[in-house]
Amino acid sequence: MYCLFATEILYPFTHIHIHAYINTHTHTSTHTLIHTHT
């Protein structure tokens, strides 16, 4: 139960982190802001 809970918390952060990494290399920081606040 705890592992599943931790995974559900960490996944969105990983998702945002990946998008931030991609956006850093594509110079679309607006997309990062949208994903961060969604």
N, CA, C, O and CB atoms as a CASP TS submission, in Angstrom:
PFRMAT TS
TARGET T0000
AUTHOR 0000-0000-0000
METHOD Language model
MODEL 1
PARENT N/A
ATOM      1  N   MET     1       0.835  -1.194   0.000  1.00  0.00           N
ATOM      2  CA  MET     1       0.000   0.000   0.000  1.00  0.00           C
ATOM      3  C   MET     1       0.876   1.252   0.000  1.00  0.00           C
ATOM      4  O   MET     1       0.637   2.194  -0.756  1.00  0.00           O
ATOM      5  CB  MET     1      -0.948   0.002   1.219  1.00  0.00           C
ATOM      6  N   TYR     2       1.885   1.243   0.855  1.00  0.00           N
ATOM      7  CA  TYR     2       2.768   2.407   0.954  1.00  0.00           C
ATOM      8  C   TYR     2       3.555   2.617  -0.333  1.00  0.00           C
ATOM      9  O   TYR     2       3.744   3.750  -0.777  1.00  0.00           O
ATOM     10  CB  TYR     2       3.728   2.246   2.131  1.00  0.00           C
ATOM     11  N   CYS     3       4.016   1.509  -0.934  1.00  0.00           N
ATOM     12  CA  CYS     3       4.801   1.598  -2.167  1.00  0.00           C
ATOM     13  C   CYS     3       3.957   2.175  -3.299  1.00  0.00           C
ATOM     14  O   CYS     3       4.430   2.994  -4.086  1.00  0.00           O
ATOM     15  CB  CYS     3       5.347   0.213  -2.562  1.00  0.00           C
ATOM     16  N   LEU     4       2.706   1.736  -3.368  1.00  0.00           N
ATOM     17  CA  LEU     4       1.802   2.245  -4.389  1.00  0.00           C
ATOM     18  C   LEU     4       1.552   3.734  -4.173  1.00  0.00           C
ATOM     19  O   LEU     4       1.533   4.516  -5.123  1.00  0.00           O
ATOM     20  CB  LEU     4       0.474   1.466  -4.376  1.00  0.00           C
ATOM     21  N   PHE     5       1.361   4.112  -2.917  1.00  0.00           N
ATOM     22  CA  PHE     5       1.128   5.505  -2.559  1.00  0.00           C
ATOM     23  C   PHE     5       2.325   6.377  -2.932  1.00  0.00           C
ATOM     24  O   PHE     5       2.168   7.468  -3.482  1.00  0.00           O
ATOM     25  CB  PHE     5       0.834   5.627  -1.064  1.00  0.00           C
ATOM     26  N   ALA     6       3.522   5.880  -2.626  1.00  0.00           N
ATOM     27  CA  ALA     6       4.745   6.610  -2.939  1.00  0.00           C
ATOM     28  C   ALA     6       4.923   6.752  -4.445  1.00  0.00           C
ATOM     29  O   ALA     6       5.362   7.793  -4.933  1.00  0.00           O
ATOM     30  CB  ALA     6       5.959   5.905  -2.328  1.00  0.00           C
ATOM     31  N   THR     7       4.577   5.698  -5.172  1.00  0.00           N
ATOM     32  CA  THR     7       4.710   5.724  -6.625  1.00  0.00           C
ATOM     33  C   THR     7       3.776   6.756  -7.231  1.00  0.00           C
ATOM     34  O   THR     7       4.157   7.468  -8.160  1.00  0.00           O
ATOM     35  CB  THR     7       4.425   4.343  -7.217  1.00  0.00           C
ATOM     36  N   GLU     8       2.559   6.844  -6.716  1.00  0.00           N
ATOM     37  CA  GLU     8       1.588   7.794  -7.243  1.00  0.00           C
ATOM     38  C   GLU     8       1.991   9.227  -6.941  1.00  0.00           C
ATOM     39  O   GLU     8       1.640  10.144  -7.684  1.00  0.00           O
ATOM     40  CB  GLU     8       0.211   7.511  -6.671  1.00  0.00           C
ATOM     41  N   ILE     9       2.728   9.424  -5.854  1.00  0.00           N
ATOM     42  CA  ILE     9       3.221  10.765  -5.533  1.00  0.00           C
ATOM     43  C   ILE     9       4.424  11.115  -6.410  1.00  0.00           C
ATOM     44  O   ILE     9       4.531  12.234  -6.911  1.00  0.00           O
ATOM     45  CB  ILE     9       3.601  10.861  -4.039  1.00  0.00           C
ATOM     46  N   LEU    10       5.318  10.157  -6.587  1.00  0.00           N
ATOM     47  CA  LEU    10       6.550  10.419  -7.320  1.00  0.00           C
ATOM     48  C   LEU    10       6.341  10.507  -8.825  1.00  0.00           C
ATOM     49  O   LEU    10       7.069  11.229  -9.506  1.00  0.00           O
ATOM     50  CB  LEU    10       7.554   9.350  -7.018  1.00  0.00           C
ATOM     51  N   TYR    11       5.359   9.784  -9.354  1.00  0.00           N
ATOM     52  CA  TYR    11       5.161   9.760 -10.805  1.00  0.00           C
ATOM     53  C   TYR    11       4.916  11.135 -11.407  1.00  0.00           C
ATOM     54  O   TYR    11       5.559  11.472 -12.401  1.00  0.00           O
ATOM     55  CB  TYR    11       4.010   8.865 -11.142  1.00  0.00           C
ATOM     56  N   PRO    12       4.008  11.956 -10.850  1.00  0.00           N
ATOM     57  CA  PRO    12       3.784  13.282 -11.429  1.00  0.00           C
ATOM     58  C   PRO    12       5.045  14.140 -11.423  1.00  0.00           C
ATOM     59  O   PRO    12       5.288  14.899 -12.362  1.00  0.00           O
ATOM     60  CB  PRO    12       2.682  13.997 -10.674  1.00  0.00           C
ATOM     61  N   PHE    13       5.847  14.019 -10.366  1.00  0.00           N
ATOM     62  CA  PHE    13       7.092  14.777 -10.297  1.00  0.00           C
ATOM     63  C   PHE    13       8.068  14.323 -11.372  1.00  0.00           C
ATOM     64  O   PHE    13       8.764  15.137 -11.979  1.00  0.00           O
ATOM     65  CB  PHE    13       7.729  14.635  -8.915  1.00  0.00           C
ATOM     66  N   THR    14       8.112  13.015 -11.601  1.00  0.00           N
ATOM     67  CA  THR    14       8.966  12.472 -12.656  1.00  0.00           C
ATOM     68  C   THR    14       8.478  12.947 -14.010  1.00  0.00           C
ATOM     69  O   THR    14       9.276  13.288 -14.883  1.00  0.00           O
ATOM     70  CB  THR    14       8.996  10.933 -12.604  1.00  0.00           C
ATOM     71  N   HIS    15       7.166  12.968 -14.184  1.00  0.00           N
ATOM     72  CA  HIS    15       6.550  13.395 -15.440  1.00  0.00           C
ATOM     73  C   HIS    15       6.899  14.851 -15.735  1.00  0.00           C
ATOM     74  O   HIS    15       7.272  15.194 -16.857  1.00  0.00           O
ATOM     75  CB  HIS    15       5.019  13.212 -15.385  1.00  0.00           C
ATOM     76  N   ILE    16       6.775  15.695 -14.724  1.00  0.00           N
ATOM     77  CA  ILE    16       7.117  17.110 -14.868  1.00  0.00           C
ATOM     78  C   ILE    16       8.608  17.270 -15.140  1.00  0.00           C
ATOM     79  O   ILE    16       9.015  18.097 -15.957  1.00  0.00           O
ATOM     80  CB  ILE    16       6.715  17.898 -13.605  1.00  0.00           C
ATOM     81  N   HIS    17       9.418  16.474 -14.450  1.00  0.00           N
ATOM     82  CA  HIS    17      10.866  16.541 -14.599  1.00  0.00           C
ATOM     83  C   HIS    17      11.285  16.200 -16.024  1.00  0.00           C
ATOM     84  O   HIS    17      12.149  16.860 -16.602  1.00  0.00           O
ATOM     85  CB  HIS    17      11.546  15.597 -13.610  1.00  0.00           C
ATOM     86  N   ILE    18      10.661  15.158 -16.586  1.00  0.00           N
ATOM     87  CA  ILE    18      10.957  14.757 -17.963  1.00  0.00           C
ATOM     88  C   ILE    18      10.556  15.864 -18.931  1.00  0.00           C
ATOM     89  O   ILE    18      11.309  16.195 -19.847  1.00  0.00           O
ATOM     90  CB  ILE    18      10.228  13.442 -18.320  1.00  0.00           C
ATOM     91  N   HIS    19       9.373  16.434 -18.728  1.00  0.00           N
ATOM     92  CA  HIS    19       8.915  17.517 -19.593  1.00  0.00           C
ATOM     93  C   HIS    19       9.821  18.738 -19.475  1.00  0.00           C
ATOM     94  O   HIS    19      10.114  19.402 -20.470  1.00  0.00           O
ATOM     95  CB  HIS    19       7.475  17.897 -19.251  1.00  0.00           C
ATOM     96  N   ALA    20      10.259  19.026 -18.261  1.00  0.00           N
ATOM     97  CA  ALA    20      11.157  20.154 -18.046  1.00  0.00           C
ATOM     98  C   ALA    20      12.476  19.933 -18.769  1.00  0.00           C
ATOM     99  O   ALA    20      13.044  20.865 -19.339  1.00  0.00           O
ATOM    100  CB  ALA    20      11.400  20.370 -16.550  1.00  0.00           C
ATOM    101  N   TYR    21      12.964  18.690 -18.744  1.00  0.00           N
ATOM    102  CA  TYR    21      14.210  18.345 -19.416  1.00  0.00           C
ATOM    103  C   TYR    21      14.065  18.520 -20.924  1.00  0.00           C
ATOM    104  O   TYR    21      14.929  19.103 -21.580  1.00  0.00           O
ATOM    105  CB  TYR    21      14.625  16.902 -19.080  1.00  0.00           C
ATOM    106  N   ILE    22      12.955  18.005 -21.468  1.00  0.00           N
ATOM    107  CA  ILE    22      12.705  18.131 -22.907  1.00  0.00           C
ATOM    108  C   ILE    22      12.566  19.605 -23.282  1.00  0.00           C
ATOM    109  O   ILE    22      13.133  20.054 -24.278  1.00  0.00           O
ATOM    110  CB  ILE    22      11.430  17.345 -23.319  1.00  0.00           C
ATOM    111  N   ASN    23      11.820  20.344 -22.490  1.00  0.00           N
ATOM    112  CA  ASN    23      11.582  21.749 -22.783  1.00  0.00           C
ATOM    113  C   ASN    23      12.852  22.584 -22.695  1.00  0.00           C
ATOM    114  O   ASN    23      12.994  23.589 -23.391  1.00  0.00           O
ATOM    115  CB  ASN    23      10.545  22.300 -21.841  1.00  0.00           C
ATOM    116  N   THR    24      13.763  22.165 -21.845  1.00  0.00           N
ATOM    117  CA  THR    24      15.041  22.866 -21.737  1.00  0.00           C
ATOM    118  C   THR    24      15.812  22.762 -23.044  1.00  0.00           C
ATOM    119  O   THR    24      16.515  23.691 -23.441  1.00  0.00           O
ATOM    120  CB  THR    24      15.878  22.299 -20.576  1.00  0.00           C
ATOM    121  N   HIS    25      15.672  21.628 -23.703  1.00  0.00           N
ATOM    122  CA  HIS    25      16.399  21.396 -24.940  1.00  0.00           C
ATOM    123  C   HIS    25      15.637  21.862 -26.175  1.00  0.00           C
ATOM    124  O   HIS    25      16.207  21.949 -27.262  1.00  0.00           O
ATOM    125  CB  HIS    25      16.721  19.939 -25.069  1.00  0.00           C
ATOM    126  N   THR    26      14.347  22.162 -26.009  1.00  0.00           N
ATOM    127  CA  THR    26      13.556  22.633 -27.145  1.00  0.00           C
ATOM    128  C   THR    26      13.177  24.102 -26.980  1.00  0.00           C
ATOM    129  O   THR    26      12.536  24.693 -27.849  1.00  0.00           O
ATOM    130  CB  THR    26      12.293  21.779 -27.305  1.00  0.00           C
ATOM    131  N   HIS    27      13.587  24.684 -25.842  1.00  0.00           N
ATOM    132  CA  HIS    27      13.362  26.105 -25.579  1.00  0.00           C
ATOM    133  C   HIS    27      11.880  26.463 -25.559  1.00  0.00           C
ATOM    134  O   HIS    27      11.477  27.505 -26.076  1.00  0.00           O
ATOM    135  CB  HIS    27      14.072  26.942 -26.621  1.00  0.00           C
ATOM    136  N   THR    28      11.074  25.593 -24.957  1.00  0.00           N
ATOM    137  CA  THR    28       9.651  25.896 -24.800  1.00  0.00           C
ATOM    138  C   THR    28       9.305  25.861 -23.322  1.00  0.00           C
ATOM    139  O   THR    28       8.680  24.914 -22.846  1.00  0.00           O
ATOM    140  CB  THR    28       8.766  24.894 -25.600  1.00  0.00           C
ATOM    141  N   SER    29       9.708  26.882 -22.607  1.00  0.00           N
ATOM    142  CA  SER    29       9.505  26.921 -21.161  1.00  0.00           C
ATOM    143  C   SER    29       8.034  27.136 -20.808  1.00  0.00           C
ATOM    144  O   SER    29       7.609  26.805 -19.701  1.00  0.00           O
ATOM    145  CB  SER    29      10.359  28.026 -20.538  1.00  0.00           C
ATOM    146  N   THR    30       7.261  27.683 -21.732  1.00  0.00           N
ATOM    147  CA  THR    30       5.834  27.892 -21.491  1.00  0.00           C
ATOM    148  C   THR    30       5.142  26.560 -21.262  1.00  0.00           C
ATOM    149  O   THR    30       4.257  26.449 -20.414  1.00  0.00           O
ATOM    150  CB  THR    30       5.183  28.638 -22.668  1.00  0.00           C
ATOM    151  N   HIS    31       5.548  25.547 -22.023  1.00  0.00           N
ATOM    152  CA  HIS    31       4.981  24.208 -21.895  1.00  0.00           C
ATOM    153  C   HIS    31       5.267  23.646 -20.507  1.00  0.00           C
ATOM    154  O   HIS    31       4.433  22.948 -19.929  1.00  0.00           O
ATOM    155  CB  HIS    31       5.545  23.272 -22.983  1.00  0.00           C
ATOM    156  N   THR    32       6.435  23.948 -19.982  1.00  0.00           N
ATOM    157  CA  THR    32       6.799  23.491 -18.644  1.00  0.00           C
ATOM    158  C   THR    32       5.886  24.122 -17.601  1.00  0.00           C
ATOM    159  O   THR    32       5.427  23.444 -16.681  1.00  0.00           O
ATOM    160  CB  THR    32       8.270  23.822 -18.339  1.00  0.00           C
ATOM    161  N   LEU    33       5.624  25.406 -17.738  1.00  0.00           N
ATOM    162  CA  LEU    33       4.761  26.098 -16.789  1.00  0.00           C
ATOM    163  C   LEU    33       3.352  25.520 -16.800  1.00  0.00           C
ATOM    164  O   LEU    33       2.735  25.349 -15.749  1.00  0.00           O
ATOM    165  CB  LEU    33       4.718  27.588 -17.103  1.00  0.00           C
ATOM    166  N   ILE    34       2.851  25.224 -17.984  1.00  0.00           N
ATOM    167  CA  ILE    34       1.519  24.640 -18.116  1.00  0.00           C
ATOM    168  C   ILE    34       1.459  23.293 -17.402  1.00  0.00           C
ATOM    169  O   ILE    34       0.523  23.027 -16.649  1.00  0.00           O
ATOM    170  CB  ILE    34       1.142  24.478 -19.602  1.00  0.00           C
ATOM    171  N   HIS    35       2.451  22.452 -17.637  1.00  0.00           N
ATOM    172  CA  HIS    35       2.463  21.123 -17.031  1.00  0.00           C
ATOM    173  C   HIS    35       2.669  21.195 -15.523  1.00  0.00           C
ATOM    174  O   HIS    35       2.124  20.381 -14.777  1.00  0.00           O
ATOM    175  CB  HIS    35       3.553  20.267 -17.663  1.00  0.00           C
ATOM    176  N   THR    36       3.449  22.163 -15.082  1.00  0.00           N
ATOM    177  CA  THR    36       3.724  22.283 -13.661  1.00  0.00           C
ATOM    178  C   THR    36       2.471  22.699 -12.894  1.00  0.00           C
ATOM    179  O   THR    36       2.253  22.249 -11.769  1.00  0.00           O
ATOM    180  CB  THR    36       4.849  23.287 -13.423  1.00  0.00           C
ATOM    181  N   HIS    37       1.651  23.551 -13.494  1.00  0.00           N
ATOM    182  CA  HIS    37       0.469  24.062 -12.806  1.00  0.00           C
ATOM    183  C   HIS    37      -0.798  23.276 -13.104  1.00  0.00           C
ATOM    184  O   HIS    37      -1.862  23.604 -12.579  1.00  0.00           O
ATOM    185  CB  HIS    37       0.256  25.491 -13.172  1.00  0.00           C
ATOM    186  N   THR    38      -0.706  22.254 -13.930  1.00  0.00           N
ATOM    187  CA  THR    38      -1.881  21.445 -14.255  1.00  0.00           C
ATOM    188  C   THR    38      -2.073  20.350 -13.209  1.00  0.00           C
ATOM    189  O   THR    38      -3.014  19.562 -13.307  1.00  0.00           O
ATOM    190  CB  THR    38      -1.744  20.824 -15.664  1.00  0.00           C
TER
END
